[in-house]
Amino acid sequence: MNRKELDPDHSPAARFGVRLRTLRDERGWTQEELADRLGYSGTHISAIENGRRPPTSRFAARADKVLGSGGRLERQGRSVRQPALLDGFAEYVGHEGRAAEVRVFEVGVIPGILQTPEYATVISESAMKRGAITAEQADERTKLAARRQVPLTRTPPPQIFVVLDESCIRRPIGGPRVMDAQWDRLLEFAELSNTVLQVAPFDLGERRPLSLPLYILTLPDRKLMSYAESAQRGYLERDMTSVLPVLAAYHQLQAEALSQASSIALIEQLRKGTS
């Protein structure tokens, strides 16, 4: 029998499928045997184990009881039905970690790749308090921000170009202490030899060519990939005919944004409370 191997970091559904399969294997049961115990078909079990079908609350609760997993599957199932990350983002992050070049444009918040732990925690806990995500999902988001920063120090490091809308650096998150540390983090990032940091000022107005957050990767084989978000969905794009126009818009944005020297000066003014 051909057995599909899943990457648990690909998506919450994949993580659930890997956990279910591991528990089943530990008991030496086939998919059909587990299906008989749960009251489902073998096809249903296969679809869940391969990440093609999300587990219902009823399924996860029954699986916990039959497999003796102490509620872990039910808790993990909630993350599948109410994911912490938008579609496509988990896959994007996997590619980001090995990219040769990373281009980022963000609006409203500092991107995760540059967030301090305190800033990331405030953002995640705020979403949890609004009921948008669970406590476990908030923790997952905070840890993800830290994991995304590990490849920045690899050898050789990726080239990273970041353009922040002015709203990112002016929006107060977590109070003065958190913001001071976050501004310091931005200044440290700008000093690295493999980075460029720019601010797109408010007065760009209608000349700003991008409205939504955008990420563009150049992979080691020089292929391009882009990821963009709306309020509810993420879009991972590999088709060059779609990626090249957004890359051109990004280059235009870089040309219109403040230089790195002017961007650093603006951030330093904010730190001193003079802007």
MARNUBA-602893 format. One record per residue (C-alpha): residue number from 1; residue in one letter; x, y, z. Coordinates in Angstrom, 3 decimals, always signed. Each point is the difference from the previous one (the first is absolute). Example, Ala and Ser with C-alpha at 12.3 -4.5 7.8 and 13.67 -1.06 7.14 Angstrom:
BEGIN
+-----+------+----------+----------+----------+
: pos : code :        X :        Y :        Z :
+-----+------+----------+----------+----------+
:   1 :    a :  +12.300 :   -4.500 :   +7.800 :
:   2 :    s :   +1.370 :   +3.440 :   -0.660 :
+-----+------+----------+----------+----------+
# end
This chain:
BEGIN
+-----+------+----------+----------+----------+
: pos : code :        X :        Y :        Z :
+-----+------+----------+----------+----------+
:   1 :    m :   +0.000 :   +0.000 :   +0.000 :
:   2 :    n :   +1.291 :   +3.445 :   -0.916 :
:   3 :    r :   +0.220 :   +2.136 :   +3.108 :
:   4 :    k :   -0.086 :   +3.755 :   -0.416 :
:   5 :    e :   +2.484 :   +1.741 :   +2.270 :
:   6 :    l :   -1.218 :   +3.294 :   +1.414 :
:   7 :    d :   +1.975 :   +3.004 :   +1.216 :
:   8 :    p :   -1.616 :   +0.947 :   +3.343 :
:   9 :    d :   +1.138 :   +3.604 :   -0.504 :
:  10 :    h :   -1.934 :   +0.277 :   -3.270 :
:  11 :    s :   -3.359 :   +0.744 :   +1.644 :
:  12 :    p :   -2.082 :   -0.640 :   +3.140 :
:  13 :    a :   -1.865 :   -2.736 :   -1.902 :
:  14 :    a :   +3.312 :   -1.704 :   -0.825 :
:  15 :    r :   +1.096 :   +0.156 :   +3.647 :
:  16 :    f :   -3.276 :   -1.577 :   +1.097 :
:  17 :    g :   +0.333 :   -2.710 :   -2.642 :
:  18 :    v :   +3.555 :   -0.834 :   +1.077 :
:  19 :    r :   -1.068 :   -0.176 :   +3.663 :
:  20 :    l :   -2.966 :   -2.271 :   -0.794 :
:  21 :    r :   +2.124 :   -2.314 :   -2.144 :
:  22 :    t :   +2.735 :   -0.196 :   +2.662 :
:  23 :    l :   -2.498 :   -0.943 :   +2.704 :
:  24 :    r :   -1.557 :   -2.619 :   -2.279 :
:  25 :    d :   +3.402 :   -1.458 :   -0.930 :
:  26 :    e :   +0.978 :   -0.237 :   +3.668 :
:  27 :    r :   -2.951 :   -2.361 :   +0.494 :
:  28 :    g :   +0.728 :   -2.000 :   -3.117 :
:  29 :    w :   -3.400 :   +0.756 :   -1.534 :
:  30 :    t :   -0.780 :   +0.385 :   -3.673 :
:  31 :    q :   -2.134 :   +2.885 :   -1.205 :
:  32 :    e :   -2.925 :   -2.404 :   -0.360 :
:  33 :    e :   +0.429 :   -1.257 :   +3.563 :
:  34 :    l :   +0.032 :   +3.545 :   +1.378 :
:  35 :    a :   -2.989 :   +0.836 :   -2.195 :
:  36 :    d :   -1.989 :   -2.926 :   +1.463 :
:  37 :    r :   +0.738 :   +1.180 :   +3.533 :
:  38 :    l :   -0.986 :   +3.584 :   -0.780 :
:  39 :    g :   -3.048 :   -0.734 :   -2.143 :
:  40 :    y :   +1.408 :   +1.558 :   -3.151 :
:  41 :    s :   +1.203 :   -1.378 :   -3.334 :
:  42 :    g :   +3.604 :   -0.796 :   -0.804 :
:  43 :    t :   -0.196 :   +2.594 :   -2.756 :
:  44 :    h :   -0.958 :   +2.637 :   +2.589 :
:  45 :    i :   +2.978 :   -0.911 :   +2.197 :
:  46 :    s :   +2.333 :   +0.132 :   -3.021 :
:  47 :    a :   -1.254 :   +3.464 :   -0.986 :
:  48 :    i :   +0.603 :   +1.371 :   +3.490 :
:  49 :    e :   +3.416 :   -1.629 :   +0.373 :
:  50 :    n :   +1.070 :   +1.473 :   -3.343 :
:  51 :    g :   -1.247 :   +3.496 :   +0.874 :
:  52 :    r :   -2.725 :   +0.014 :   -2.657 :
:  53 :    r :   -2.928 :   +0.225 :   +2.427 :
:  54 :    p :   -0.167 :   +1.992 :   +3.242 :
:  55 :    p :   -1.062 :   -1.937 :   +3.108 :
:  56 :    t :   -3.354 :   +0.896 :   +1.498 :
:  57 :    s :   -0.297 :   +0.574 :   +3.724 :
:  58 :    r :   -1.907 :   -3.304 :   +0.279 :
:  59 :    f :   +2.702 :   -1.909 :   -1.871 :
:  60 :    a :   +2.836 :   +1.432 :   +2.109 :
:  61 :    a :   -1.831 :   -0.723 :   +3.268 :
:  62 :    r :   -0.705 :   -3.613 :   -1.010 :
:  63 :    a :   +3.600 :   -0.479 :   -1.172 :
:  64 :    d :   +1.295 :   +1.304 :   +3.339 :
:  65 :    k :   -2.169 :   -2.531 :   +1.833 :
:  66 :    v :   +0.922 :   -2.962 :   -2.217 :
:  67 :    l :   +3.711 :   +0.837 :   -0.212 :
:  68 :    g :   +0.319 :   +1.151 :   +3.604 :
:  69 :    s :   +1.662 :   +3.253 :   -0.981 :
:  70 :    g :   -1.289 :   +2.065 :   +2.913 :
:  71 :    g :   -1.778 :   +2.703 :   -1.985 :
:  72 :    r :   +3.012 :   +0.871 :   -2.164 :
:  73 :    l :   -1.776 :   -0.755 :   -3.261 :
:  74 :    e :   -3.038 :   +2.054 :   +0.964 :
:  75 :    r :   +2.203 :   +2.990 :   +0.856 :
:  76 :    q :   +2.029 :   -0.419 :   -3.176 :
:  77 :    g :   -3.191 :   -0.359 :   -2.021 :
:  78 :    r :   -1.100 :   +3.463 :   +1.093 :
:  79 :    s :   +3.157 :   +1.405 :   -1.573 :
:  80 :    v :   -0.934 :   -1.673 :   -3.289 :
:  81 :    r :   -3.541 :   +1.348 :   -0.001 :
:  82 :    q :   +1.123 :   +3.446 :   +1.176 :
:  83 :    p :   +3.550 :   +0.300 :   -1.349 :
:  84 :    a :   +2.479 :   +2.420 :   +1.519 :
:  85 :    l :   +1.450 :   +0.761 :   -3.438 :
:  86 :    l :   -1.639 :   +0.963 :   -3.272 :
:  87 :    d :   -0.043 :   -2.436 :   -2.899 :
:  88 :    g :   +3.344 :   -0.273 :   -1.694 :
:  89 :    f :   +2.034 :   +1.756 :   +2.697 :
:  90 :    a :   +1.426 :   -3.124 :   +1.641 :
:  91 :    e :   +1.209 :   -1.175 :   -3.410 :
:  92 :    y :   +1.396 :   +3.457 :   -0.749 :
:  93 :    v :   +1.991 :   +0.014 :   +3.261 :
:  94 :    g :   +1.598 :   -3.311 :   -0.952 :
:  95 :    h :   +1.273 :   +1.515 :   -3.248 :
:  96 :    e :   +0.998 :   +3.254 :   +1.737 :
:  97 :    g :   +2.439 :   -1.912 :   +2.192 :
:  98 :    r :   +2.082 :   -1.089 :   -2.995 :
:  99 :    a :   -0.449 :   +3.007 :   -2.319 :
: 100 :    a :   +2.985 :   +1.840 :   -1.431 :
: 101 :    e :   -1.873 :   +3.316 :   +0.016 :
: 102 :    v :   -3.015 :   +1.121 :   +2.013 :
: 103 :    r :   -2.027 :   +3.109 :   -0.829 :
: 104 :    v :   -2.606 :   +1.207 :   +2.484 :
: 105 :    f :   -2.605 :   +2.734 :   -0.009 :
: 106 :    e :   -2.164 :   +0.344 :   +3.099 :
: 107 :    v :   -2.835 :   +2.287 :   +1.084 :
: 108 :    g :   -1.148 :   +0.720 :   +3.552 :
: 109 :    v :   +2.288 :   -2.330 :   +1.966 :
: 110 :    i :   +3.668 :   -0.933 :   +0.047 :
: 111 :    p :   +0.366 :   -3.254 :   -1.998 :
: 112 :    g :   +0.678 :   -3.164 :   +1.974 :
: 113 :    i :   +3.471 :   -0.373 :   -1.464 :
: 114 :    l :   +0.967 :   +3.210 :   +1.886 :
: 115 :    q :   -2.151 :   -0.190 :   +3.136 :
: 116 :    t :   +1.486 :   -0.083 :   +3.472 :
: 117 :    p :   -1.411 :   -2.769 :   +2.243 :
: 118 :    e :   -1.875 :   +2.596 :   +2.050 :
: 119 :    y :   -1.573 :   +1.634 :   -3.054 :
: 120 :    a :   -0.970 :   -3.397 :   -1.449 :
: 121 :    t :   -1.558 :   -1.043 :   +3.316 :
: 122 :    v :   -2.112 :   +3.154 :   +0.248 :
: 123 :    i :   -1.300 :   -0.461 :   -3.557 :
: 124 :    s :   -0.882 :   -3.663 :   +0.563 :
: 125 :    e :   -1.571 :   +0.504 :   +3.425 :
: 126 :    s :   -2.078 :   +2.882 :   -1.330 :
: 127 :    a :   -1.451 :   -2.278 :   -2.695 :
: 128 :    m :   -0.722 :   -2.611 :   +2.670 :
: 129 :    k :   -1.809 :   +2.512 :   +2.232 :
: 130 :    r :   -2.199 :   +0.989 :   -2.970 :
: 131 :    g :   -0.943 :   -3.648 :   -0.404 :
: 132 :    a :   +1.625 :   -0.214 :   -3.443 :
: 133 :    i :   +2.362 :   -2.810 :   +1.034 :
: 134 :    t :   +0.474 :   -2.374 :   +2.926 :
: 135 :    a :   +2.719 :   +0.200 :   +2.644 :
: 136 :    e :   +1.831 :   -2.872 :   -1.724 :
: 137 :    q :   -0.186 :   +1.802 :   -3.338 :
: 138 :    a :   +1.292 :   +3.206 :   +1.579 :
: 139 :    d :   +2.988 :   -1.931 :   +1.318 :
: 140 :    e :   +0.502 :   -1.568 :   -3.441 :
: 141 :    r :   +0.072 :   +3.421 :   -1.665 :
: 142 :    t :   +2.525 :   +1.371 :   +2.499 :
: 143 :    k :   +2.305 :   -2.992 :   -0.450 :
: 144 :    l :   -0.313 :   +0.266 :   -3.776 :
: 145 :    a :   +1.272 :   +3.590 :   +0.050 :
: 146 :    a :   +3.116 :   -1.198 :   +1.836 :
: 147 :    r :   +0.545 :   -2.957 :   -2.355 :
: 148 :    r :   -0.191 :   +2.259 :   -3.049 :
: 149 :    q :   +2.966 :   +2.012 :   +1.273 :
: 150 :    v :   +2.392 :   -2.968 :   +0.350 :
: 151 :    p :   +0.911 :   -0.183 :   -3.741 :
: 152 :    l :   +1.065 :   +3.658 :   +0.073 :
: 153 :    t :   +3.249 :   -1.051 :   +1.654 :
: 154 :    r :   +0.802 :   -3.010 :   -2.168 :
: 155 :    t :   +3.118 :   -0.134 :   -2.195 :
: 156 :    p :   -0.250 :   +1.400 :   -2.575 :
: 157 :    p :   -2.882 :   +2.191 :   +1.187 :
: 158 :    p :   -2.873 :   +0.948 :   -2.287 :
: 159 :    q :   -0.279 :   +3.508 :   -1.426 :
: 160 :    i :   -2.992 :   +1.622 :   +1.685 :
: 161 :    f :   -1.792 :   +3.097 :   -1.271 :
: 162 :    v :   -2.706 :   +1.434 :   +2.255 :
: 163 :    v :   -2.318 :   +2.919 :   -0.709 :
: 164 :    l :   -2.250 :   +0.981 :   +2.904 :
: 165 :    d :   -2.987 :   +2.243 :   -0.430 :
: 166 :    e :   +0.394 :   +2.896 :   +2.424 :
: 167 :    s :   -2.981 :   -1.375 :   +1.937 :
: 168 :    c :   +2.169 :   -2.964 :   +1.094 :
: 169 :    i :   +2.459 :   +2.133 :   +1.936 :
: 170 :    r :   -2.523 :   +2.526 :   +1.342 :
: 171 :    r :   -2.709 :   -2.373 :   +1.225 :
: 172 :    p :   +0.485 :   -0.429 :   +3.773 :
: 173 :    i :   +0.080 :   -3.674 :   +0.985 :
: 174 :    g :   +0.378 :   -1.077 :   +3.624 :
: 175 :    g :   +1.078 :   +3.336 :   +1.416 :
: 176 :    p :   +3.236 :   +2.030 :   -0.027 :
: 177 :    r :   +2.313 :   -2.777 :   +1.249 :
: 178 :    v :   -1.109 :   -2.441 :   -2.679 :
: 179 :    m :   +0.209 :   +2.632 :   -2.726 :
: 180 :    d :   +3.452 :   +1.209 :   +1.075 :
: 181 :    a :   +1.321 :   -3.543 :   -0.233 :
: 182 :    q :   -1.688 :   -0.500 :   -3.362 :
: 183 :    w :   +1.452 :   +3.192 :   -1.448 :
: 184 :    d :   +3.430 :   -1.115 :   +1.260 :
: 185 :    r :   -0.511 :   -3.329 :   -1.772 :
: 186 :    l :   -0.718 :   +1.813 :   -3.279 :
: 187 :    l :   +3.144 :   +2.106 :   +0.343 :
: 188 :    e :   +2.101 :   -3.111 :   +0.707 :
: 189 :    f :   -1.491 :   -1.707 :   -3.053 :
: 190 :    a :   +0.877 :   +2.992 :   -2.197 :
: 191 :    e :   +3.645 :   -0.227 :   +1.053 :
: 192 :    l :   +0.431 :   -3.534 :   -1.368 :
: 193 :    s :   +1.981 :   -0.372 :   -3.212 :
: 194 :    n :   -2.679 :   -2.125 :   -1.685 :
: 195 :    t :   -3.009 :   +2.237 :   +0.676 :
: 196 :    v :   -1.743 :   +3.125 :   -1.255 :
: 197 :    l :   -2.706 :   +1.698 :   +2.085 :
: 198 :    q :   -2.210 :   +2.756 :   -1.415 :
: 199 :    v :   -3.128 :   +1.815 :   +1.128 :
: 200 :    a :   -2.790 :   +0.880 :   -2.432 :
: 201 :    p :   -1.196 :   +3.355 :   +1.404 :
: 202 :    f :   -3.637 :   +0.994 :   +0.261 :
: 203 :    d :   +0.521 :   +2.827 :   -2.469 :
: 204 :    l :   +0.496 :   -2.495 :   -2.831 :
: 205 :    g :   -3.785 :   +0.030 :   -0.108 :
: 206 :    e :   -1.354 :   -1.453 :   -3.214 :
: 207 :    r :   +3.553 :   -0.495 :   -1.313 :
: 208 :    r :   +0.481 :   -3.021 :   +2.244 :
: 209 :    p :   -0.304 :   -2.895 :   -2.478 :
: 210 :    l :   -0.941 :   -2.669 :   +2.580 :
: 211 :    s :   -2.923 :   -0.011 :   +2.421 :
: 212 :    l :   +0.220 :   -3.436 :   +1.647 :
: 213 :    p :   +2.913 :   -1.780 :   +1.706 :
: 214 :    l :   +2.206 :   -1.765 :   -2.517 :
: 215 :    y :   +2.891 :   -2.464 :   +0.217 :
: 216 :    i :   +2.171 :   -0.989 :   -2.972 :
: 217 :    l :   +2.615 :   -2.746 :   +0.137 :
: 218 :    t :   +2.881 :   -0.758 :   -2.318 :
: 219 :    l :   +0.813 :   -3.667 :   +0.570 :
: 220 :    p :   +3.509 :   -1.508 :   -0.333 :
: 221 :    d :   -0.825 :   -1.125 :   -3.561 :
: 222 :    r :   -1.023 :   +3.644 :   -0.776 :
: 223 :    k :   -3.683 :   -0.884 :   -0.293 :
: 224 :    l :   -2.401 :   +2.597 :   +1.392 :
: 225 :    m :   -2.912 :   -0.435 :   +2.365 :
: 226 :    s :   -2.345 :   +2.559 :   +1.542 :
: 227 :    y :   -2.395 :   -0.012 :   +2.928 :
: 228 :    a :   -2.701 :   +2.606 :   +0.579 :
: 229 :    e :   -2.789 :   +0.320 :   +2.563 :
: 230 :    s :   -3.481 :   +1.403 :   +0.254 :
: 231 :    a :   -1.839 :   +0.182 :   +3.327 :
: 232 :    q :   -1.122 :   -3.641 :   -0.171 :
: 233 :    r :   +2.181 :   -1.804 :   -2.538 :
: 234 :    g :   +3.577 :   -0.485 :   -1.074 :
: 235 :    y :   +1.115 :   -0.540 :   -3.580 :
: 236 :    l :   +3.192 :   -1.867 :   -0.874 :
: 237 :    e :   +0.944 :   +0.571 :   -3.641 :
: 238 :    r :   +2.647 :   -1.843 :   -2.044 :
: 239 :    d :   -1.085 :   +0.921 :   -3.523 :
: 240 :    m :   +2.619 :   +2.374 :   -1.428 :
: 241 :    t :   -2.602 :   +1.870 :   -2.036 :
: 242 :    s :   -1.663 :   +0.933 :   +3.303 :
: 243 :    v :   +3.129 :   +0.530 :   +2.088 :
: 244 :    l :   +1.897 :   +2.293 :   -2.392 :
: 245 :    p :   -2.590 :   +2.839 :   +0.080 :
: 246 :    v :   +0.043 :   +0.120 :   +3.811 :
: 247 :    l :   +3.807 :   -0.063 :   -0.048 :
: 248 :    a :   -0.079 :   +3.021 :   -2.328 :
: 249 :    a :   -2.410 :   +1.742 :   +2.395 :
: 250 :    y :   +2.359 :   -0.781 :   +2.887 :
: 251 :    h :   +2.924 :   +1.559 :   -1.835 :
: 252 :    q :   -2.115 :   +3.099 :   -0.610 :
: 253 :    l :   -0.855 :   +0.076 :   +3.710 :
: 254 :    q :   +3.683 :   -0.143 :   +0.922 :
: 255 :    a :   +0.726 :   +2.900 :   -2.328 :
: 256 :    e :   -2.789 :   +2.115 :   +1.533 :
: 257 :    a :   +0.736 :   -0.878 :   +3.652 :
: 258 :    l :   +2.442 :   +1.840 :   +2.258 :
: 259 :    s :   +3.646 :   -1.004 :   -0.296 :
: 260 :    q :   +1.365 :   -2.224 :   +2.747 :
: 261 :    a :   +1.844 :   +2.956 :   +1.536 :
: 262 :    s :   -3.176 :   +2.108 :   +0.077 :
: 263 :    s :   -2.011 :   -2.958 :   +1.293 :
: 264 :    i :   +2.443 :   -0.529 :   +2.864 :
: 265 :    a :   -0.139 :   +3.692 :   +0.826 :
: 266 :    l :   -3.795 :   -0.148 :   +0.212 :
: 267 :    i :   +0.103 :   -3.017 :   +2.316 :
: 268 :    e :   +2.569 :   +1.692 :   +2.229 :
: 269 :    q :   -2.229 :   +3.077 :   +0.202 :
: 270 :    l :   -2.874 :   -2.197 :   +1.133 :
: 271 :    r :   +2.201 :   -1.576 :   +2.686 :
: 272 :    k :   +0.904 :   +3.441 :   +1.292 :
: 273 :    g :   -3.605 :   +1.208 :   -0.171 :
: 274 :    t :   +0.872 :   +2.795 :   -2.415 :
: 275 :    s :   -2.166 :   -1.122 :   -2.910 :
+-----+------+----------+----------+----------+
# end
